[in-house]
């Protein structure tokens, strides 16, 4: 099976990815990972911020806690700690606290029971993917994994399996449901990038955690009753309360009368837009072909949305602008830096994990994806730094690195994401 293939998509960038394939195909990065990229160190102030962050928890008394800005922010703290510990196991905060020790405390609190993400498969992927990627790095970092006791390791494994099950429900090709496992609606797997990047990213994280063969066996052998027993024993009340809204028959077999749309349920090997689990880079390429599918413009909608200080993006006219800078919603034009960021943040997180674990590799389509991400990421950062007067849901919205103050990028972990991009993934960092 060839692993370097273009995204079969109707987007503008499908042709770019296809053109990159005209050379010879390369081996799958997952099957034969290459040497990981050189590992940089992050700014000490960000390390100090992550170490000082409160212990992570997903309060189930909130509707969709995983989209709460503060919860998204603490999830980014967790991921940044896990990434730092993997890159530099001896890293410390300025007060002497070891990053890996604080990370262990965070993981212990996350899986203590009742604090876990509710594994619903939907929009809460905004934060759930950061958790899944963090736990994948914890599992792959001996200096951290060895510090967790047997109970915590077992609960991490259960949480990863549960989030993977939710990803299967929502994004597996045989499934096309119109609600996630929380039965709150407002979901289709064809929705914009801020929906897709989260839980498809979770599937990639679980793929790296378990390996494709084992993960598909987890799916095909799924037993709702067995999971309920395990979740009950672990005290994972948030997942239990969410899954019972969909129930055994629908989760196992895709009962057609519960969830709108249609689907086969969880008991199917995972495939995303034709790409199986043994090609996680190919899955990422499918995401990128949609997330970075626009041509960069500094003004959209005949001047309705624009860079606030009147400057021009240095990437003007190049392919790779984020989808939600030139898209639509139920009220017409959507050109919004915050929506764009909410897709981009998980794209960066997923690729960073693949990079440090050696699963990203090399090849023509990888290079094409990197080109798109270089443009889209640089353009987003420029617009955030200069301010973007956007338009979404029928109204103007100004977004910058620190605005809106209550639910803007800085609350949701922007400065961590920006550092991961600029320090680890951008070509200027290599």
Buried (B, 14 or more C-beta within 10 A) or exposed (E): EEBBBBBBBEBBBBEBBBEBBEEEBBBBBBEEBBEBBEEEEBEEEBBBBBBEBEBBBBEBEEEBBBBBBBBBBBBBBBBBBBBBBBBBBEBBBEEEBBBBBBBBBBBBBBBBBEBBBBBBBBBBBBBBBBBBBBBBBBBBBEBBBEBBEEEBBBBBBBBBBBBBBBBBBBBBBBBBBBBBBBBBEEBBBEEBBBBBBBBBBBBBBBBBBBBBEEBBEBBEEBBBEEBBEBBEEBBBBBBBEBBBBBBBEBBBBBBEEBBBBEBBBBBBBBBBBEBBBBBBBBBBBBBBBBBBBBBBBBBBBEEBBBBBEEEBBEBEEBBBBBBBBBBEBEEEBBBBBBBBBBBBBBBBBBBBBBBBBBBBBEBBBBEBBBBBBBBBBBBBBBBBEBBBBBBBEEEEBBBBBBBBEEBBBBBBBBBBBBBBBBBBBBEEEE
